[in-house]
């Protein structure tokens, strides 16, 4: 099983969901309807998933270099 592949795939789909939620909130505000207060908390769950998977994907190349014993260029 390739974890990197699945984390990238999940990261992409969660980013689409996050974008759709934020767009829906802005559209609702633009139309003039005031959504309930809990609607503003909807983007937080995908945002935390994006943070976790994004940090993992960011550190991944550095971890591969550390595991192989190469020095990271500064």
RAPEGI-V479795 format. One record per residue. N is the residue number from 1. SS is DSSP state (2 for helix, 1 for strand, 0 for the rest). D_LAST is the distance of its C-alpha to the last C-alpha in Angstrom with 1 decimal. Layout:
BEGIN
n->{N	N}
ss->{SS	SS}
d_last->{D_LAST	D_LAST}
END
This chain:
BEGIN
n->{1	2	3	4	5	6	7	8	9	10	11	12	13	14	15	16	17	18	19	20	21	22	23	24	25	26	27	28	29	30	31	32	33	34	35	36	37	38	39	40	41	42	43	44	45	46	47	48	49	50	51	52	53	54	55	56	57	58	59	60	61	62	63	64	65	66	67	68	69	70	71	72	73	74}
ss->{0	0	2	2	2	2	2	2	2	2	2	2	2	2	2	2	2	2	2	2	2	2	2	2	2	2	2	2	2	2	2	0	0	0	0	0	2	2	2	2	2	2	2	2	2	2	2	2	2	2	2	2	2	2	2	2	2	2	2	2	2	2	2	2	2	2	2	2	0	0	0	0	0	0}
d_last->{32.6	29.2	27.8	24.9	27.6	29.7	27.1	26.1	29.8	30.6	27.7	29.2	32.7	32.0	30.3	33.5	35.7	33.8	34.1	37.8	38.5	36.9	38.7	42.0	41.7	41.2	44.1	46.3	45.6	46.2	49.5	50.6	50.9	49.4	47.9	48.3	45.8	44.5	43.4	40.6	39.2	39.1	35.6	34.2	34.6	32.7	30.1	29.3	29.3	26.8	24.6	24.7	24.3	21.6	19.5	20.2	19.3	16.0	15.0	16.7	14.1	11.8	15.1	16.0	13.1	13.8	17.5	17.2	15.5	12.5	9.1	6.4	3.8	0.0}
END
